[in-house]
Amino acid sequence: MLKRGGPLLFTVFAWFGLLKGLPEARPFFWFPACFAIAAACFFLYNREKKEELAVAFLLTGLLLPAGAIQSLHLIRLTPLFFPLVIVMTFFFSLPAVLIALTLFSIQIVPASVLQFAGFRPFLDIADPVQAGLLAAFLIMTAGVSSYMVRRLQTARDKAEHALATIRRNARSITHEAELESLSSEETLSHYYASIMKIDEEIRELLGTIKQAVFADSASLFIPDRNSFVLRSSTGAEGALEVMDGGIVGACFRDKKLASFSELDEKKTPPGYRKELRIVSIIAVPILDGSLLVGVLTVDSSRQYAFNLPEKEHAERVAAQLVRILHRERMYIPLKRERAGLRILKEESSNLVTSELDRGRIARRLCEGVERISAAQVFFFSRRGKLFDLVHHNTGRSVESRRVSFDATIINFALENRTKFYVSDVKGYKIPIMPFNAGEVRSVLAIPMLSENQLLGVLVMLSEQVDFLENQEIELIEILCNQASTLIANAKLHAQIERLATTDGLTGLLNHRIFQEKLTGELKRQSRLSGSLALMLTDIDHFKKVNDTYGHPVGDIVLKGVSKIIRETVRDVDIAARYGGEEFAVILPGTDGPGARIIAERLRESVREKTFSADGKTFNVSISIGIAVLPVDAKRKEELIEKADQALYHAKHNGRDQSVLWNSIG
């Protein structure tokens, strides 16, 4: 109570001291006291922003020049207080100015009344000179006031005109009649150009409402998940700090206009903080239908700064912001759709040009999906009941590249043969992936299907909740469908190529491909000046096996021997079915002794293999002939002939043996 009423009480005492003539009688007491009171009022007013402190400060500021006039006997200059009071209306509320004018009216009260009370009047209006000066100063006051009113009106008219211009421009941008004559591409270009000016339009609107209602600042806040953020403000960048809740938060929550004229920021926080204290504030919800898209605020450090007209201005600006933000909201999905279609076109082309290689198709698919939405992307190819990791973009090593999705979230998509999107995995107790994928909040799994056959699965993981929108999921599905078709075609192409290049019974290369491979290896070895060995092998007494057990059992023997050949030779070696029960193996970079070691290992493995038919078991043996380039031959035909001669020698000299051509005596 003392903090609020004390300055005003001291000011009243100083005023009565002025009427009693203390500035003239005791200047060394009265002036320091007034300065002290003025300093105290100034400090308290800037800290508290209270109306009574504003009145005290105003009166104290008037007392000091009044005392100087009295002390220096310049009482005829007293009317100068009138324009001074008018000027102060820019910095103080109307109630404070009215109180000051009321107190000043004491000066022109008839002198007899004041003298009866024992006071000295400042101005004797019976003096014609003083009366003339009073009239002149009043005219001056009227002129100053008129100028200021015109200036205020001009500023208000300018703000209204700017607001009307913005409205008119917004209507012209969205008016269908103007766009009907444009092509679709021109329409999009026109629309995008208007969108680029949205931030500029918002800033212009905020500046307009600030001028129209004489606010310290105007700001636009937009929702951000469960809170709000600053979109634009008339203040300097970084001058406004957003706080959670407060008046702005309540406006977002209740969707109702809020207005305060004597705000105590400690008891009722505005929802943001800035250098100047906020005493008056209007917060207007910006509603696009029932959807809240933002909150407009205007604030002032003055009490009772905003009344009904100011609220109406703020609501009109909020209505205009609705239209601007609506255009922006319509632009975002349009831009996303156009970008998505561009990505779809480019990545579809990339998929088509990735040839018939499943690895390249998988890599292209993952790259295209990542362009639609940044996330961890994995592509798994089905291999029986398990899945092989073909490609991923994480850049880290994965624990196992062959996995099972049983008891994982991904398995929901595999079992139902349809996409499965989880916007927030927080409620799921089962693991997402069969290995540690790091922090994951949302997941998308799309099975790769071709004619209802499961080829694989695409998996996307993100640390964000609900990281995909429906349109993005649709684009990803389209890419996956295209990739599925290409993978199925690649699989079919691989099968056709395998049939064309391999022997259907044994799975080894056929005779035609053997001849091509041998020609290529001979050319390569001639360039490298290296050696090359050729083994020709034949199953001993194979006709007897067919005659005794039948051709189906003979086929089993052929498959068994071919499997042993594949498992025995090196990765660089080339094995083929030469014809009938004969096989050939090309051994690049191998000399005679080295080829003999491989041949003996192969011969012993075949002899140890047991076959069964009609409840009986039997074994077979093989004979092997070896020729080496360039020791035994220079040309392909000569090399084959020498290896065949060595095989003939082995079969007619006991069978079940390997023979080098250069060892034949």
C-alpha positions in Angstrom: 0.0 0.0 0.0 2.8 2.4 0.9 4.6 1.5 -2.4 1.6 2.5 -4.4 0.2 5.5 -2.4 3.5 6.9 -1.1 4.7 8.6 -4.3 1.3 10.1 -5.0 1.0 11.4 -1.4 4.4 13.0 -1.6 3.5 14.6 -4.9 0.3 16.1 -3.4 2.4 17.6 -0.5 4.9 19.0 -3.1 1.9 20.5 -5.0 0.6 22.2 -1.9 4.1 23.4 -1.2 4.1 25.0 -4.6 0.8 26.7 -3.9 2.2 28.0 -0.6 5.2 29.5 -2.4 7.9 27.2 -1.1 9.9 27.2 -4.4 10.5 30.9 -3.8 10.7 30.9 0.0 12.7 27.7 0.5 14.1 26.6 -2.8 17.0 24.5 -1.3 14.4 22.3 0.4 11.6 22.2 -2.1 13.6 21.4 -5.4 15.7 18.5 -4.0 12.6 17.0 -2.5 10.8 17.2 -5.9 13.7 15.7 -7.7 13.8 12.8 -5.3 10.1 12.3 -5.7 10.4 12.4 -9.5 13.2 9.9 -9.5 11.3 7.5 -7.2 8.2 7.8 -9.3 10.2 7.2 -12.5 11.9 4.1 -11.1 8.6 2.6 -9.7 6.7 3.3 -12.9 9.2 1.6 -15.1 9.3 -1.4 -12.8 5.6 -1.7 -12.0 3.8 0.0 -14.9 1.0 1.0 -12.6 -1.5 3.7 -13.4 -1.2 5.6 -10.1 2.6 5.7 -10.5 2.2 7.2 -14.0 0.0 9.9 -12.5 2.6 10.6 -9.8 5.4 10.8 -12.3 3.4 13.1 -14.6 2.5 15.5 -11.7 6.0 15.5 -10.4 7.4 16.4 -13.9 4.9 19.3 -14.0 5.8 20.5 -10.5 9.5 21.1 -11.3 9.0 23.7 -14.1 6.1 25.2 -12.2 8.4 25.7 -9.2 11.1 27.2 -11.4 8.6 29.7 -12.9 7.5 30.7 -9.4 11.0 31.0 -8.0 12.2 33.1 -11.0 9.0 35.2 -11.0 8.2 34.2 -14.6 4.6 33.5 -13.8 3.4 34.7 -17.2 4.9 31.7 -18.9 2.6 29.3 -16.9 0.3 28.5 -19.9 3.2 26.7 -21.5 2.0 23.8 -19.4 -0.9 23.2 -21.8 1.1 22.0 -24.8 3.4 20.1 -22.4 0.4 18.2 -21.1 -0.8 17.4 -24.6 2.6 16.1 -25.6 2.7 13.8 -22.5 -0.5 12.1 -23.7 1.8 10.2 -26.1 3.5 8.6 -23.1 0.8 8.3 -20.5 -2.7 7.0 -20.3 -5.7 9.4 -20.6 -6.7 9.1 -16.9 -3.3 10.4 -15.9 -3.6 13.4 -18.2 -7.1 14.2 -17.0 -5.9 14.3 -13.4 -3.1 16.6 -14.4 -5.4 18.9 -16.1 -7.8 18.9 -13.1 -4.9 19.9 -10.8 -3.7 22.6 -13.2 -7.2 24.1 -13.2 -6.5 25.2 -9.7 -4.2 27.9 -11.2 -7.1 29.6 -12.9 -9.5 29.4 -9.9 -10.5 32.9 -8.8 -7.7 34.4 -6.7 -10.1 35.3 -3.9 -10.9 31.6 -3.3 -7.2 30.7 -3.1 -6.3 33.6 -1.0 -9.1 32.8 1.4 -7.4 29.4 1.8 -4.0 31.0 2.3 -2.6 29.9 -1.1 -0.8 32.0 -3.8 -2.3 31.7 -7.3 0.1 31.2 -10.2 -1.9 33.4 -12.6 -4.0 36.5 -12.2 -6.4 36.3 -15.0 -7.6 39.9 -14.2 -4.3 41.2 -15.7 -5.0 41.8 -19.5 -1.5 40.9 -20.4 -1.7 37.5 -18.6 -5.2 36.9 -20.1 -3.8 37.6 -23.6 -0.9 35.2 -23.0 -3.3 32.6 -21.7 -5.4 32.9 -24.9 -2.3 32.6 -27.1 -1.0 29.6 -25.3 -4.4 28.0 -25.5 -4.4 28.6 -29.3 -0.9 27.0 -29.4 -2.2 24.1 -27.4 -5.1 23.6 -29.8 -2.7 23.8 -32.7 -0.3 21.2 -31.3 -3.2 19.0 -30.4 -4.7 19.3 -33.8 -1.4 18.4 -35.5 -1.1 15.4 -33.3 -4.6 14.3 -34.0 -4.1 14.6 -37.7 -0.9 12.7 -37.5 -2.6 9.9 -35.6 -5.4 9.8 -38.0 -3.0 9.7 -40.9 -1.2 6.8 -39.4 -4.5 5.0 -38.8 -5.7 5.7 -42.3 -2.4 4.4 -43.7 -2.7 1.2 -41.7 -6.3 0.7 -42.8 -5.3 1.3 -46.4 -2.4 -1.2 -46.1 -4.8 -3.8 -44.6 -7.3 -3.2 -47.5 -4.6 -3.6 -50.1 -3.4 -6.9 -48.6 -7.0 -8.2 -48.6 -7.4 -7.2 -52.2 -4.2 -8.8 -53.3 -5.0 -12.0 -51.4 -8.4 -12.2 -53.2 -6.8 -11.6 -56.6 -4.3 -14.4 -56.0 -6.9 -17.0 -55.2 -9.6 -15.8 -57.6 -10.5 -18.6 -60.0 -11.4 -16.3 -62.8 -7.9 -15.1 -63.2 -6.5 -18.6 -63.3 -9.0 -20.1 -65.7 -7.2 -18.8 -68.7 -3.8 -20.2 -67.6 -2.4 -23.7 -68.4 -1.9 -26.1 -65.5 1.9 -25.4 -65.6 1.3 -21.6 -65.6 -1.2 -21.9 -62.8 1.3 -23.8 -60.7 4.0 -21.2 -61.5 1.6 -18.4 -60.6 0.6 -20.1 -57.4 4.2 -20.9 -56.3 5.2 -17.2 -56.9 2.4 -16.0 -54.6 3.3 -18.5 -52.0 6.9 -17.2 -51.9 5.5 -13.9 -50.6 3.6 -15.4 -47.7 6.2 -14.5 -45.1 6.4 -11.0 -46.5 2.5 -10.7 -46.4 2.5 -11.9 -42.8 5.1 -9.4 -41.7 3.2 -6.6 -43.5 0.0 -7.6 -41.8 1.7 -7.6 -38.4 3.2 -4.2 -39.1 -0.2 -2.9 -40.1 -2.0 -4.1 -36.9 0.8 -2.7 -34.8 0.4 0.7 -36.3 -3.4 0.6 -36.3 -3.7 -0.1 -32.6 -0.5 1.6 -31.5 1.0 -1.6 -30.0 4.6 -2.2 -29.0 4.7 -5.4 -31.1 2.5 -7.8 -33.0 3.3 -11.5 -33.3 2.0 -14.7 -35.0 2.4 -18.0 -33.2 1.7 -21.3 -34.9 1.1 -24.8 -33.3 4.0 -27.2 -32.9 2.8 -30.6 -31.8 1.7 -30.1 -28.2 3.0 -26.5 -27.9 3.5 -23.5 -30.1 6.4 -21.6 -31.8 6.9 -18.1 -33.1 6.2 -17.7 -36.8 6.7 -14.0 -37.3 6.9 -10.8 -35.2 7.4 -7.1 -35.7 10.2 -7.1 -33.1 13.8 -7.6 -33.9 15.0 -11.2 -34.5 15.6 -12.9 -31.2 14.0 -10.1 -29.1 11.0 -12.4 -28.2 11.4 -15.6 -26.2 8.6 -18.1 -26.4 7.5 -19.7 -23.1 5.1 -22.6 -22.7 1.5 -22.0 -21.7 0.4 -18.6 -20.6 -2.2 -16.5 -22.4 -1.1 -17.7 -25.9 -1.2 -21.4 -24.7 -4.7 -20.8 -23.3 -5.8 -19.3 -26.6 -4.5 -22.3 -28.5 -6.3 -24.6 -26.0 -9.6 -22.8 -25.7 -9.8 -21.2 -29.2 -11.2 -18.0 -27.6 -10.0 -14.4 -27.7 -8.2 -13.2 -24.6 -7.6 -9.6 -23.6 -5.9 -8.0 -20.5 -5.4 -4.3 -19.7 -3.5 -4.6 -16.3 -1.5 -7.7 -16.8 0.8 -9.0 -14.1 3.3 -11.2 -15.9 4.2 -13.1 -12.8 0.6 -14.1 -12.0 -0.6 -14.4 -15.6 2.3 -15.0 -18.0 1.6 -14.0 -21.6 3.3 -17.1 -23.1 6.3 -15.2 -24.3 8.8 -12.7 -22.9 10.5 -9.7 -24.3 12.5 -6.7 -23.1 9.6 -4.3 -22.5 7.0 -5.4 -19.9 3.7 -6.5 -21.3 0.8 -4.7 -19.5 -1.9 -4.8 -22.2 -2.4 -7.7 -24.6 -4.9 -9.1 -27.1 -4.6 -12.8 -28.2 -6.8 -13.8 -31.1 -7.2 -17.4 -32.3 -6.8 -17.9 -36.0 -9.3 -20.5 -37.0 -9.6 -22.1 -40.5 -13.0 -23.6 -40.0 -12.6 -25.6 -36.8 -8.9 -26.1 -37.3 -6.7 -23.8 -35.2 -3.8 -22.6 -37.4 -2.3 -19.9 -35.2 -2.7 -17.1 -32.6 -2.2 -13.4 -33.3 -1.0 -11.2 -30.4 -0.7 -7.5 -30.0 0.8 -6.1 -26.8 1.7 -2.8 -25.1 3.6 -1.6 -22.0 0.7 0.9 -21.4 -2.3 0.1 -19.2 -5.7 0.0 -21.0 -4.0 0.4 -24.3 -6.6 -1.6 -26.2 -10.4 -1.2 -26.2 -13.2 -2.6 -28.4 -12.0 -0.9 -31.7 -8.5 -2.4 -31.2 -10.0 -5.8 -30.7 -12.1 -5.5 -33.8 -8.9 -4.5 -35.8 -7.1 -7.5 -34.4 -9.9 -9.9 -35.3 -10.0 -8.5 -38.9 -6.3 -9.1 -39.3 -6.7 -12.6 -37.8 -9.3 -13.3 -40.5 -6.9 -12.2 -43.2 -4.1 -14.4 -41.7 -6.5 -17.3 -41.9 -6.6 -16.9 -45.7 -2.9 -16.5 -46.0 -2.2 -19.6 -43.9 -4.8 -21.5 -45.8 -3.0 -20.8 -49.0 0.2 -22.0 -47.5 -1.4 -25.2 -46.1 -2.8 -25.9 -49.6 0.6 -25.3 -51.1 2.5 -27.7 -48.9 0.7 -30.9 -50.0 0.7 -29.6 -53.6 4.4 -29.0 -53.5 4.9 -32.4 -51.8 2.7 -34.1 -54.4 4.6 -32.5 -57.3 8.0 -33.4 -55.7 6.8 -36.9 -55.1 5.7 -37.3 -58.7 9.0 -36.0 -59.9 10.8 -38.5 -57.7 8.5 -41.3 -58.8 9.3 -40.5 -62.4 13.0 -40.3 -61.9 13.3 -43.4 -59.7 11.0 -45.4 -62.0 13.4 -44.6 -64.8 16.3 -45.6 -62.6 14.6 -48.9 -61.7 14.0 -49.7 -65.4 17.6 -48.9 -66.3 19.0 -51.0 -63.5 19.1 -54.0 -65.8 18.0 -57.4 -64.6 20.3 -57.5 -61.6 18.4 -58.0 -58.3 21.2 -56.3 -56.3 21.1 -53.2 -58.5 17.3 -53.1 -58.4 17.3 -53.3 -54.6 19.9 -50.5 -54.3 17.9 -48.3 -56.7 14.7 -49.0 -54.8 16.3 -48.0 -51.4 17.8 -44.8 -52.9 14.4 -43.8 -54.4 12.5 -44.5 -51.1 15.1 -42.5 -49.2 14.4 -39.5 -51.4 10.7 -39.6 -50.6 11.4 -39.7 -46.8 14.7 -39.8 -45.0 14.9 -43.0 -42.9 16.8 -46.2 -42.4 15.9 -48.4 -45.4 16.5 -52.1 -45.7 15.7 -54.5 -48.5 15.5 -58.3 -47.8 15.2 -61.0 -50.4 13.3 -64.1 -49.6 15.3 -67.4 -49.4 12.9 -70.1 -48.3 11.7 -69.3 -44.8 14.6 -66.9 -44.2 15.5 -63.5 -45.7 18.8 -62.3 -47.0 19.7 -58.6 -46.4 20.5 -57.4 -49.9 20.9 -53.6 -49.3 20.6 -51.0 -46.6 21.6 -47.3 -46.2 22.6 -47.3 -42.5 26.3 -47.4 -43.2 26.8 -49.7 -40.2 27.5 -53.5 -40.1 24.6 -55.7 -39.5 24.9 -58.7 -37.1 23.5 -61.3 -39.5 22.6 -60.9 -43.2 20.3 -63.9 -43.2 17.5 -63.5 -40.7 14.1 -64.7 -39.7 11.3 -62.2 -39.0 9.3 -64.5 -36.8 8.0 -62.8 -33.6 8.9 -59.3 -35.0 6.7 -56.4 -36.0 7.8 -56.9 -39.6 6.1 -60.4 -39.6 2.7 -58.7 -39.5 3.3 -57.5 -43.0 4.7 -60.8 -44.2 1.8 -62.9 -42.8 -0.9 -60.6 -44.2 0.9 -59.9 -47.5 0.2 -56.2 -47.2 1.9 -53.0 -46.0 2.1 -52.5 -42.3 2.7 -49.0 -40.9 3.2 -48.3 -37.2 3.3 -44.5 -36.4 4.6 -45.1 -32.9 6.0 -48.5 -31.8 6.0 -47.4 -28.1 3.0 -49.7 -27.3 4.5 -52.8 -28.9 6.3 -55.3 -26.7 7.8 -57.5 -29.5 11.0 -56.4 -31.3 10.9 -54.5 -34.5 13.8 -56.2 -36.3 15.6 -59.5 -35.7 18.7 -57.4 -34.9 19.5 -54.2 -33.1 18.3 -51.3 -35.3 18.9 -48.5 -32.7 16.3 -46.0 -31.6 13.2 -46.5 -33.6 9.8 -44.8 -33.1 7.9 -45.6 -36.3 8.2 -48.4 -39.0 6.9 -49.2 -42.4 7.1 -52.7 -43.9 6.0 -53.5 -47.5 6.1 -57.1 -48.8 7.5 -57.4 -52.3 4.9 -59.5 -54.2 4.6 -60.8 -57.8 1.5 -62.9 -58.6 1.0 -63.4 -54.9 4.5 -64.8 -54.6 6.6 -63.2 -51.8 9.9 -62.1 -53.2 11.2 -60.0 -50.3 10.3 -57.1 -48.0 11.2 -53.4 -47.8 11.6 -52.0 -44.3 11.8 -48.3 -43.3 12.7 -47.2 -39.8 12.7 -43.7 -38.3 13.5 -42.1 -34.9 10.5 -39.8 -35.4 6.9 -40.6 -34.5 4.6 -40.8 -37.5 7.4 -40.0 -40.0 5.3 -40.7 -43.1 2.1 -39.3 -44.6 -0.4 -41.2 -46.6 0.7 -39.7 -49.9 4.3 -40.7 -49.2 3.3 -44.2 -48.4 1.4 -44.5 -51.6 4.5 -43.3 -53.6 6.7 -45.9 -51.8 4.1 -48.6 -52.6 4.2 -47.7 -56.3 8.0 -47.9 -56.3 7.8 -51.3 -54.5 5.3 -52.6 -57.0 7.5 -51.6 -59.9 10.6 -53.1 -58.2 8.7 -56.3 -57.5 7.9 -56.7 -61.2 11.5 -56.0 -62.1 12.8 -58.5 -59.5 10.4 -61.1 -60.8 11.6 -60.4 -64.3 15.2 -60.6 -63.1 14.4 -63.9 -61.4 12.8 -65.3 -64.6 15.7 -64.0 -66.7 18.1 -65.7 -64.4 16.2 -69.0 -64.7 16.1 -68.7 -68.5 19.8 -67.9 -68.5 20.6 -70.8 -66.3 18.6 -73.2 -68.5 20.5 -71.8 -71.5 23.9 -72.1 -69.9 23.7 -75.1 -67.6 22.9 -78.8 -67.9 19.4 -79.4 -66.7 20.3 -82.6 -64.9 23.6 -81.9 -63.2 23.5 -78.1 -62.8 27.0 -77.8 -64.3 27.7 -75.7 -67.4 26.7 -77.3 -70.7 29.0 -78.3 -73.5 28.4 -75.0 -75.5 29.3 -72.8 -72.6 32.3 -75.0 -71.8 33.7 -74.3 -75.2 33.2 -70.6 -74.9 34.7 -70.5 -71.4 37.7 -72.5 -72.6 38.3 -70.2 -75.5 38.2 -67.2 -73.2 40.5 -68.7 -70.6 43.1 -69.7 -73.4 43.1 -66.0 -74.6 43.5 -64.7 -71.1 46.3 -67.2 -70.2 48.2 -66.3 -73.4 48.2 -62.7 -72.4 49.4 -63.5 -68.9 51.9 -66.1 -70.2 50.6 -68.5 -67.6 49.6 -72.2 -67.6 46.2 -73.8 -67.8 45.2 -77.4 -67.2 42.2 -79.3 -68.6 40.7 -82.4 -66.9 38.4 -84.8 -68.8 36.7 -87.4 -66.6 34.5 -90.3 -67.2 32.4 -92.5 -64.9 33.7 -96.1 -65.1 31.2 -98.8 -66.2 28.4 -96.3 -66.3 26.5 -98.4 -68.9 26.5 -101.2 -66.4 24.9 -99.0 -63.8 22.1 -98.1 -66.2 21.6 -101.7 -67.3 21.6 -103.0 -63.7 19.6 -100.3 -61.8 17.9 -98.4 -64.6 18.3 -94.9 -66.0 16.7 -93.1 -63.0 19.4 -94.5 -60.8 21.9 -93.5 -63.5 20.7 -89.9 -63.3 21.1 -90.1 -59.5 24.7 -91.1 -60.0 25.3 -88.3 -62.5 23.9 -85.8 -60.1 26.0 -87.2 -57.2 29.3 -87.1 -59.2 28.6 -83.6 -60.5 27.9 -82.4 -56.9 31.3 -83.9 -55.8 33.0 -82.1 -58.6 31.4 -78.7 -57.7 32.4 -79.2 -54.0 36.0 -80.4 -54.8 37.3 -77.9 -57.4 38.3 -74.4 -56.6 36.1 -71.3 -57.0 38.2 -70.2 -60.0 37.8 -73.5 -61.7 35.1 -74.1 -64.3 33.3 -77.4 -64.3 30.9 -78.6 -67.1 29.1 -81.7 -68.3 31.0 -82.6 -71.5 28.5 -85.2 -72.7 26.9 -88.4 -71.4 28.8 -89.5 -68.3 31.8 -87.4 -69.2 32.7 -84.2 -67.3 35.3 -81.4 -68.0 37.1 -79.1 -65.6 39.1 -76.0 -66.6 41.9 -75.2 -64.1 43.2 -71.7 -64.8 46.8 -71.0 -63.7 47.5 -74.6 -62.9 50.4 -76.8 -64.0 50.6 -80.6 -64.3 51.5 -81.5 -60.7 48.9 -79.1 -59.4 46.2 -80.5 -61.6 47.1 -84.1 -60.6 46.6 -83.2 -56.9 43.1 -81.8 -57.6 42.3 -84.8 -59.9 43.3 -87.3 -57.2 41.3 -85.6 -54.5 38.3 -85.7 -56.9 38.8 -89.3 -57.8 39.0 -90.4 -54.1 35.9 -88.4 -53.1 33.9 -90.1 -55.9 35.1 -93.6 -54.9 34.0 -92.9 -51.3 30.5 -91.9 -52.2 27.9 -94.6 -51.7 24.7 -94.9 -53.8 21.7 -97.1 -53.2 19.0 -98.7 -55.4 16.5 -101.5 -54.9 17.7 -101.9 -51.3 21.3 -102.4 -52.4 24.3 -100.0 -52.1 27.1 -99.6 -54.6 30.0 -97.3 -55.4 31.4 -96.0 -58.7 34.8 -94.8 -59.8 36.1 -92.3 -62.4 39.0 -92.1 -64.7 40.7 -88.7 -65.4 42.9 -87.5 -68.3 44.9 -84.3 -67.9 46.6 -82.0 -70.5 48.4 -78.7 -69.7 48.8 -75.6 -71.8 51.4 -74.6 -73.1 53.5 -77.7 -72.2 51.3 -80.3 -73.9 49.5 -78.2 -76.5 49.3 -74.6 -78.0 45.7 -74.5 -79.3 42.3 -75.4 -77.8 41.6 -78.3 -80.1 45.0 -79.8 -79.4 44.6 -79.4 -75.7 41.2 -81.2 -75.7 42.7 -84.0 -77.9 45.6 -84.5 -75.5 43.4 -84.6 -72.5 41.1 -87.1 -74.2 44.0 -89.3 -75.1 45.2 -89.2 -71.5 41.6 -90.2 -70.4 41.6 -93.1 -73.0 44.9 -94.3 -71.5 43.5 -94.2 -68.0 40.4 -96.2 -68.9 42.3 -98.9 -70.9 44.9 -99.3 -68.2 42.9 -100.2 -65.2 40.4 -97.3 -64.8 39.9 -95.5 -61.4 43.0 -93.4 -62.0 44.2 -90.0 -63.2 46.8 -89.7 -66.0 48.8 -86.7 -67.3 49.3 -86.7 -71.0 53.0 -86.1 -70.8 53.4 -89.1 -68.5 52.3 -91.6 -71.2 55.3 -93.6 -72.3 
